[in-house]
Structures are given as C-alpha cells and as structure tokens.
C-alpha cells in the first residue's frame, strides 16, 4: 500500500502545456488585458494600409492578416474580445477602421463583424494545435477567411441592394489573391514562432 506522502505527490497535476502562443506569457489577468488591447490596436494599425479600388466600396487593407494572426496567437476567447473591442470602439468613434475611419461603416459592417467570427474560428482551431505546422496553419487561415466572407458578402449584398453574385464580385473575388498571400505569411509565421520560443511544433 502506498504511503500518504507518495499518494499526494502522485496526485499533483502536471503543468498544462501552452495551447496558443499567448499562453507562454506570464501573469494571466494583466497579460490577457494587454493582449486584447494590443491585438485590437494591431488590427487598427494594419487597417491603415489601404488601397482603394475604383469599382467597389470595399478597400484592400492589411486587417485580415492581423485578424488571423491575432486569432491564432491569442486563442478564441481573447481574440473574440480583441476584435469585439476593435468593432465596438470603432463604431463609438475611435478612428482605427480603414483609412482612420470610425462610426457606422454601412456596407463594410459585415466585414467588421466577420473579423470577430474569423478570429474566434482561428483561435478555436489553434487551441487544438492547428498552428504548429504550415499545412495545418494554412487550413486554419482558410477556415477563418471563409467565415469572414460568409458574413461579409451577404451583408454587402443587402446594403448595396445587389444580388449575391454581384456582391461576391465586389466584396470577395478581387481580394482572394491578396488574401492568399496574407494567409501564406501567417501560416509561415505561426510554426516559426513556436520553434523560436523552443516549443517544437507537432508533425502530425
């Protein structure tokens, strides 16, 4: 029969392995608050990288890169809070939407709501170790982008009183090539960062 001391030692749970990159940082509450605010500001900063296209009200921006990176690095809870903060604060007047805009964004609101959902999806998948290898990270980015457009395009169609095919031509198709580049960048950065911090990515 084992002694009480050995039983108590055996019952001590092993330290929980980090699920996403943000879990590697110490100080849970202060860390999470800083990460949420920092991620919202990061997306707001990338929103100022803007290229306006003459045939659509939807600009090319760097926001989606920030969204998928924040989602995957922070996990779904913190990422949802960060992009929710970005949405609510921007609507309330913080000028960190594309081109230093703020307030109601009309046909672009679907993208802003889609950012929250896309970040949550990327974070949920990353919490299941989908960000440890390039192929799996790329699949995570694609899933996040799909959710984004599933929300943004129907909103755009309603806002512009256009059909779904027209909305796809205005708000999705022109951006796929640029999104592919962003997703490739993000899917390379995540496993590389895991290696940099000394946590070997899984190879499954």
PLY file of the C-alpha trace (Angstrom):
ply
format ascii 1.0
element vertex 204
property float x
property float y
property float z
element edge 203
property int vertex1
property int vertex2
end_header
0.00 0.00 0.00
1.37 3.42 -0.93
2.12 5.95 1.78
0.05 9.19 2.12
3.02 11.26 1.07
3.58 9.31 -2.12
-0.14 9.43 -2.95
-0.23 13.19 -2.54
2.82 13.61 -4.72
1.33 11.40 -7.36
-1.89 13.43 -7.41
-0.17 16.71 -8.32
-1.30 17.59 -11.85
1.33 18.16 -14.49
1.70 21.74 -15.75
-0.67 22.46 -18.62
1.07 22.75 -21.96
0.52 26.06 -23.76
-2.33 25.82 -26.25
-1.65 29.05 -28.16
1.34 31.38 -28.27
-0.19 33.86 -25.81
-0.22 31.15 -23.12
3.57 31.32 -22.99
3.43 34.77 -21.36
3.18 35.08 -17.53
0.62 36.99 -15.44
-2.79 35.83 -16.61
-5.09 38.83 -15.97
-2.70 41.66 -16.83
-1.34 39.63 -19.72
-4.78 38.99 -21.19
-5.84 42.62 -20.87
-2.66 43.79 -22.58
-3.01 41.19 -25.32
-6.64 42.10 -26.04
-5.86 45.80 -26.26
-2.65 45.20 -28.19
-4.33 42.92 -30.73
-7.12 45.45 -31.32
-4.51 48.15 -31.86
-2.52 45.86 -34.16
-5.55 45.30 -36.39
-6.27 49.03 -36.29
-2.71 49.75 -37.38
-2.90 47.31 -40.29
-6.23 48.87 -41.27
-4.31 51.98 -42.29
-2.60 50.01 -45.05
-5.31 50.85 -47.59
-5.68 50.56 -51.35
-8.98 51.78 -52.79
-10.31 50.00 -55.86
-12.43 52.10 -58.27
-15.16 49.51 -58.81
-16.02 48.55 -55.21
-16.65 50.28 -51.87
-14.53 47.61 -50.16
-10.85 48.63 -49.87
-7.84 46.37 -49.80
-6.34 46.56 -46.31
-3.96 44.68 -44.04
-6.70 43.96 -41.49
-7.28 40.35 -42.39
-3.63 39.50 -41.74
-3.98 40.99 -38.26
-7.24 39.14 -37.67
-5.96 35.66 -38.47
-2.68 36.22 -36.62
-4.43 37.61 -33.53
-6.98 34.82 -33.58
-4.40 32.05 -33.86
-1.93 33.52 -31.37
-4.42 34.57 -28.69
-6.97 31.75 -28.73
-10.67 32.19 -29.37
-11.67 33.91 -26.12
-9.02 36.63 -26.14
-9.28 37.03 -29.91
-13.06 37.46 -29.74
-12.63 40.12 -27.05
-9.91 41.89 -29.04
-11.87 42.06 -32.29
-15.07 42.82 -30.40
-13.23 45.76 -28.80
-11.99 46.83 -32.25
-15.56 46.76 -33.58
-17.31 48.46 -30.67
-14.66 51.13 -30.07
-14.50 51.94 -33.78
-18.26 52.30 -34.01
-18.11 54.52 -30.93
-15.62 56.89 -32.55
-12.07 55.52 -32.24
-10.57 56.26 -35.70
-8.92 52.90 -36.31
-11.06 51.49 -39.10
-9.62 51.56 -42.65
-8.25 54.99 -43.53
-8.70 56.32 -39.95
-12.47 55.99 -40.28
-14.84 55.45 -37.37
-18.56 55.21 -36.75
-21.12 53.34 -38.81
-19.49 51.81 -41.88
-22.55 50.89 -43.94
-21.73 48.07 -46.39
-18.45 47.36 -44.57
-20.04 46.45 -41.24
-20.32 42.83 -42.33
-16.54 42.66 -42.61
-16.09 44.11 -39.13
-18.48 41.58 -37.62
-16.84 38.88 -39.73
-13.47 39.80 -38.23
-14.75 38.81 -34.78
-16.05 35.47 -36.05
-12.95 34.76 -38.15
-10.62 35.46 -35.22
-12.70 33.19 -32.98
-12.56 30.34 -35.51
-8.79 30.69 -35.97
-8.32 30.82 -32.20
-10.51 27.77 -31.60
-8.58 25.75 -34.17
-5.21 26.99 -32.88
-6.23 25.89 -29.40
-6.38 22.39 -30.90
-2.78 22.74 -32.13
-3.63 23.59 -35.71
-0.95 26.30 -35.77
2.06 24.04 -35.23
2.78 23.15 -38.89
2.44 25.18 -42.07
-0.22 23.00 -43.78
-2.44 22.92 -40.70
-1.94 26.62 -40.02
-2.86 27.38 -43.64
-6.04 25.33 -43.29
-6.85 27.36 -40.16
-6.39 30.64 -42.05
-8.62 29.42 -44.89
-11.34 28.47 -42.41
-11.18 31.93 -40.82
-11.36 33.66 -44.22
-14.32 31.50 -45.25
-16.24 32.52 -42.13
-15.36 36.18 -42.73
-16.74 36.19 -46.25
-19.78 34.12 -45.25
-20.82 37.06 -43.06
-19.45 40.00 -45.06
-20.73 39.16 -48.55
-24.42 38.71 -47.68
-24.30 41.95 -45.65
-22.74 43.71 -48.64
-25.47 42.35 -50.92
-28.21 43.69 -48.64
-26.51 47.05 -48.08
-25.99 47.65 -51.80
-29.34 46.13 -52.84
-27.38 43.77 -55.06
-27.59 40.06 -55.73
-25.22 37.61 -54.11
-23.24 37.10 -57.32
-22.73 40.84 -57.66
-21.72 41.10 -54.01
-19.16 38.32 -54.50
-17.71 40.21 -57.47
-17.47 43.40 -55.40
-16.52 42.08 -51.99
-14.78 38.74 -52.33
-13.30 37.76 -55.70
-10.99 40.81 -56.10
-9.40 40.10 -52.72
-8.68 36.37 -52.97
-5.17 36.72 -54.41
-4.13 39.21 -51.73
-5.75 37.08 -49.04
-3.79 34.07 -50.28
-0.54 35.98 -49.74
-1.62 37.06 -46.25
-2.60 33.51 -45.31
0.71 32.14 -46.55
2.57 34.74 -44.49
0.51 33.98 -41.37
0.77 30.21 -41.78
4.55 30.52 -42.02
4.90 32.87 -39.05
3.00 30.76 -36.54
5.02 27.49 -36.69
8.22 29.54 -36.98
7.33 31.40 -33.77
6.66 28.13 -31.94
10.13 26.97 -32.95
11.67 30.28 -31.95
10.30 30.05 -28.41
11.56 26.49 -28.11
8.25 24.63 -28.28
8.62 22.15 -31.11
5.56 22.08 -33.38
3.78 18.78 -33.81
4.43 16.96 -37.04
1.12 15.16 -37.39
0 1
1 2
2 3
3 4
4 5
5 6
6 7
7 8
8 9
9 10
10 11
11 12
12 13
13 14
14 15
15 16
16 17
17 18
18 19
19 20
20 21
21 22
22 23
23 24
24 25
25 26
26 27
27 28
28 29
29 30
30 31
31 32
32 33
33 34
34 35
35 36
36 37
37 38
38 39
39 40
40 41
41 42
42 43
43 44
44 45
45 46
46 47
47 48
48 49
49 50
50 51
51 52
52 53
53 54
54 55
55 56
56 57
57 58
58 59
59 60
60 61
61 62
62 63
63 64
64 65
65 66
66 67
67 68
68 69
69 70
70 71
71 72
72 73
73 74
74 75
75 76
76 77
77 78
78 79
79 80
80 81
81 82
82 83
83 84
84 85
85 86
86 87
87 88
88 89
89 90
90 91
91 92
92 93
93 94
94 95
95 96
96 97
97 98
98 99
99 100
100 101
101 102
102 103
103 104
104 105
105 106
106 107
107 108
108 109
109 110
110 111
111 112
112 113
113 114
114 115
115 116
116 117
117 118
118 119
119 120
120 121
121 122
122 123
123 124
124 125
125 126
126 127
127 128
128 129
129 130
130 131
131 132
132 133
133 134
134 135
135 136
136 137
137 138
138 139
139 140
140 141
141 142
142 143
143 144
144 145
145 146
146 147
147 148
148 149
149 150
150 151
151 152
152 153
153 154
154 155
155 156
156 157
157 158
158 159
159 160
160 161
161 162
162 163
163 164
164 165
165 166
166 167
167 168
168 169
169 170
170 171
171 172
172 173
173 174
174 175
175 176
176 177
177 178
178 179
179 180
180 181
181 182
182 183
183 184
184 185
185 186
186 187
187 188
188 189
189 190
190 191
191 192
192 193
193 194
194 195
195 196
196 197
197 198
198 199
199 200
200 201
201 202
202 203
